[in-house]
Amino acid sequence: MKPPRRFPVFAIVFGIAFAVVYVIAVEKNYALFTYHPAVNAFGAGVQEAKDGPAMYWYGWLATAGIAASVAGALACFLPESLTRRLWPGWAWVIAVAVMAAFAWILRNFFLR
């Protein structure tokens, strides 16, 4: 089976958008939902803890996944003259930059 010819454009834009939206979602706490493991329940949006810690990580992943899917799908409609100039290395450059951003965000955790 051969992938569609627009798949490389989708994959590159998805990778870039996912990394950028994920770091924004973590920093601003834009979780699509909250998981409460102590009571085994999900809640819409960001919620306070119920009988134990609240986990936002799944919600951050969902937020970034949906936003990146939309960005990748929209990029598939761009003219080929624009998408031909899209360098695949940007997915790696942005990923390394996001790792550096997380190192900066979490610096106090590591430097205690």
Backbone as numpy.savetxt, mean C-alpha at the origin, in Angstrom:
# Nx Ny Nz CAx CAy CAz Cx Cy Cz
-0.51 -19.70 -21.19 -1.34 -18.52 -21.19 -0.46 -17.27 -21.19
-0.76 -16.35 -22.04 0.03 -15.13 -22.18 -0.69 -13.97 -21.47
0.04 -13.21 -20.63 -0.61 -12.08 -19.95 -0.96 -10.97 -20.94
-1.95 -10.15 -20.61 -2.31 -9.03 -21.50 -1.12 -8.09 -21.70
-1.10 -7.41 -22.81 0.05 -6.55 -23.13 0.16 -5.35 -22.19
-0.90 -4.99 -21.50 -0.88 -3.87 -20.57 -0.48 -4.28 -19.15
-0.27 -5.58 -18.93 0.05 -6.04 -17.58 1.33 -5.43 -17.01
2.41 -5.28 -17.80 3.61 -4.64 -17.22 3.34 -3.23 -16.71
2.51 -2.47 -17.41 2.17 -1.12 -16.96 1.40 -1.20 -15.64
0.42 -2.10 -15.58 -0.35 -2.27 -14.35 0.56 -2.66 -13.19
1.46 -3.61 -13.42 2.32 -4.12 -12.35 3.26 -3.05 -11.82
3.85 -2.27 -12.69 4.78 -1.22 -12.26 4.05 -0.15 -11.47
2.93 0.32 -12.00 2.17 1.37 -11.31 1.58 0.85 -10.01
1.12 -0.41 -10.00 0.60 -1.00 -8.77 1.68 -1.05 -7.70
2.87 -1.48 -8.05 3.96 -1.57 -7.08 4.34 -0.22 -6.51
4.40 0.78 -7.36 4.74 2.13 -6.90 3.64 2.69 -6.01
2.40 2.59 -6.49 1.27 3.16 -5.74 1.06 2.44 -4.41
1.21 1.11 -4.40 1.01 0.37 -3.16 1.99 0.84 -2.09
3.26 0.97 -2.46 4.27 1.38 -1.49 3.99 2.78 -0.95
3.65 3.70 -1.83 3.42 5.08 -1.42 2.15 5.18 -0.56
1.07 4.55 -1.00 -0.18 4.63 -0.24 -0.05 3.91 1.09
0.71 2.82 1.14 0.87 2.09 2.39 1.57 2.95 3.44
2.63 3.63 3.07 3.34 4.46 4.05 2.45 5.62 4.50
1.64 6.16 3.61 0.71 7.22 4.00 -0.38 6.67 4.93
-0.90 5.49 4.61 -1.94 4.87 5.44 -1.43 4.57 6.84
-0.20 4.13 6.95 0.37 3.84 8.27 0.59 5.13 9.05
1.15 6.12 8.38 1.47 7.37 9.06 0.21 8.12 9.51
-0.82 8.14 8.68 -2.06 8.87 9.00 -3.14 7.97 9.58
-2.87 6.67 9.69 -3.80 5.67 10.21 -5.10 5.63 9.41
-4.98 5.44 8.10 -6.12 5.28 7.22 -6.39 3.80 7.01
-6.92 3.15 8.01 -7.22 1.72 7.92 -8.65 1.54 7.42
-8.83 0.66 6.46 -10.16 0.37 5.93 -11.01 -0.33 6.98
-10.36 -1.15 7.79 -11.05 -1.83 8.89 -10.05 -2.13 10.00
-10.57 -2.50 11.16 -9.77 -2.84 12.34 -10.10 -4.26 12.76
-9.09 -5.03 13.12 -9.30 -6.39 13.62 -9.03 -6.40 15.11
-9.95 -7.01 15.87 -9.82 -7.15 17.31 -9.59 -8.62 17.61
-8.33 -9.06 17.78 -8.06 -10.49 17.93 -8.59 -11.09 19.23
-8.70 -10.32 20.28 -9.18 -10.86 21.56 -10.63 -11.32 21.47
-11.43 -10.61 20.68 -12.84 -10.98 20.53 -13.13 -11.55 19.15
-12.08 -11.69 18.32 -12.19 -12.24 16.97 -13.27 -11.51 16.16
-13.12 -10.18 16.07 -14.12 -9.37 15.38 -13.43 -8.32 14.52
-14.11 -7.97 13.42 -13.66 -6.91 12.54 -14.60 -5.72 12.71
-14.06 -4.52 12.55 -14.88 -3.32 12.60 -14.50 -2.40 11.46
-15.46 -1.66 10.95 -15.21 -0.75 9.83 -14.40 0.45 10.29
-13.42 0.83 9.50 -12.60 1.99 9.80 -11.67 1.78 10.99
-11.19 2.88 11.52 -10.29 2.84 12.67 -11.14 2.87 13.93
-10.93 1.86 14.78 -11.69 1.76 16.03 -10.74 1.63 17.21
-11.24 1.99 18.37 -10.47 1.84 19.60 -10.40 0.35 19.96
-9.45 -0.01 20.80 -9.27 -1.40 21.22 -10.46 -1.88 22.05
-10.81 -3.16 21.85 -11.87 -3.81 22.63 -11.29 -5.04 23.30
-11.22 -5.06 24.61 -10.72 -6.22 25.36 -9.38 -6.73 24.85
-8.48 -5.86 24.54 -7.17 -6.24 24.04 -6.73 -5.29 22.94
-5.62 -5.58 22.30 -5.11 -4.66 21.27 -5.96 -4.68 20.01
-5.93 -3.58 19.30 -6.58 -3.47 18.00 -5.49 -3.57 16.93
-5.77 -4.31 15.87 -4.79 -4.48 14.78 -5.27 -3.71 13.55
-4.48 -2.75 13.14 -4.81 -1.93 11.97 -4.10 -2.40 10.72
-3.13 -3.28 10.85 -2.28 -3.67 9.74 -3.08 -4.21 8.56
-4.05 -5.07 8.83 -4.86 -5.62 7.74 -5.62 -4.51 7.02
-6.12 -3.56 7.75 -6.83 -2.44 7.15 -5.92 -1.56 6.31
-4.67 -1.36 6.78 -3.72 -0.59 5.99 -3.41 -1.30 4.68
-3.24 -2.62 4.74 -2.98 -3.39 3.52 -4.15 -3.30 2.55
-5.36 -3.40 3.06 -6.54 -3.30 2.19 -6.65 -1.92 1.56
-6.40 -0.88 2.34 -6.44 0.48 1.82 -5.43 0.66 0.70
-4.20 0.22 0.94 -3.15 0.36 -0.07 -3.45 -0.52 -1.29
-3.97 -1.72 -1.08 -4.28 -2.62 -2.19 -5.36 -2.07 -3.10
-6.40 -1.52 -2.52 -7.49 -0.96 -3.34 -7.00 0.27 -4.09
-6.31 1.17 -3.42 -5.82 2.38 -4.08 -4.82 2.04 -5.19
-3.94 1.08 -4.95 -2.95 0.69 -5.96 -3.63 -0.01 -7.14
-4.66 -0.79 -6.89 -5.39 -1.44 -7.99 -6.06 -0.41 -8.88
-6.65 0.60 -8.27 -7.29 1.67 -9.04 -6.24 2.43 -9.86
-5.12 2.76 -9.23 -4.05 3.48 -9.95 -3.51 2.65 -11.10
-3.29 1.35 -10.88 -2.80 0.48 -11.95 -3.79 0.34 -13.08
-5.07 0.22 -12.74 -6.10 0.11 -13.78 -6.20 1.40 -14.59
-6.12 2.54 -13.92 -6.17 3.81 -14.65 -4.95 3.99 -15.54
-3.80 3.51 -15.09 -2.58 3.63 -15.90 -2.67 2.80 -17.17
-3.46 1.75 -17.15 -3.62 0.92 -18.35 -4.34 1.66 -19.47
-5.06 2.72 -19.13 -5.78 3.49 -20.14 -4.95 4.64 -20.71
-3.75 4.84 -20.18 -2.88 5.88 -20.72 -2.38 5.49 -22.10
-2.08 6.46 -22.94 -1.57 6.12 -24.27 -0.22 5.41 -24.19
0.03 4.55 -25.15 1.26 3.77 -25.15 2.50 4.65 -25.26
2.37 5.83 -25.87 3.52 6.73 -25.96 3.99 7.18 -24.58
3.07 7.29 -23.63 3.45 7.64 -22.26 3.96 6.43 -21.48
3.27 5.32 -21.61 3.64 4.15 -20.81 4.94 3.51 -21.28
5.32 3.75 -22.51 6.59 3.21 -23.01 7.76 3.83 -22.27
7.58 5.05 -21.77 8.65 5.74 -21.04 8.69 5.38 -19.56
7.77 4.56 -19.11 7.71 4.17 -17.70 8.83 3.18 -17.39
9.78 3.61 -16.59 10.94 2.79 -16.25 10.56 1.79 -15.16
10.75 0.48 -15.38 10.39 -0.51 -14.37 11.19 -0.38 -13.07
12.35 0.23 -13.14 13.18 0.40 -11.96 12.55 1.31 -10.91
11.56 2.12 -11.31 10.90 2.98 -10.32 10.24 2.16 -9.22
9.77 0.97 -9.55 9.16 0.12 -8.51 10.18 -0.21 -7.42
11.42 -0.44 -7.80 12.47 -0.73 -6.82 12.92 0.53 -6.10
13.08 1.61 -6.81 13.53 2.86 -6.20 12.53 3.32 -5.14
11.25 3.29 -5.49 10.22 3.72 -4.55 10.15 2.77 -3.35
10.30 1.46 -3.60 10.27 0.50 -2.49 11.41 0.75 -1.50
12.59 1.04 -2.00 13.73 1.34 -1.11 13.49 2.65 -0.37
12.90 3.64 -1.05 12.60 4.91 -0.40 11.56 4.73 0.71
10.58 3.86 0.48 9.57 3.60 1.51 10.18 2.87 2.69
11.12 1.96 2.44 11.81 1.30 3.55 12.59 2.33 4.38
13.23 3.27 3.72 13.93 4.33 4.45 12.94 5.19 5.23
11.78 5.46 4.64 10.76 6.24 5.35 10.28 5.50 6.59
10.10 4.19 6.50 9.68 3.42 7.68 10.79 3.36 8.72
12.03 3.30 8.31 13.13 3.35 9.27 13.09 4.68 10.02
12.77 5.75 9.32 12.67 7.07 9.96 11.45 7.13 10.88
10.31 6.63 10.43 9.10 6.65 11.24 9.28 5.84 12.53
9.96 4.71 12.42 10.13 3.80 13.56 11.44 3.99 14.31
12.15 5.08 14.06 13.47 5.29 14.66 13.43 5.25 16.18
12.39 5.80 16.79 12.32 5.81 18.26 12.13 4.41 18.82
11.48 3.54 18.08 11.30 2.17 18.52 12.64 1.45 18.60
13.53 1.71 17.64 14.82 1.03 17.59 15.88 1.69 18.46
15.69 2.94 18.80 16.72 3.68 19.54 16.40 3.84 21.02
15.51 3.06 21.56 15.18 3.15 22.99 16.32 2.70 23.84
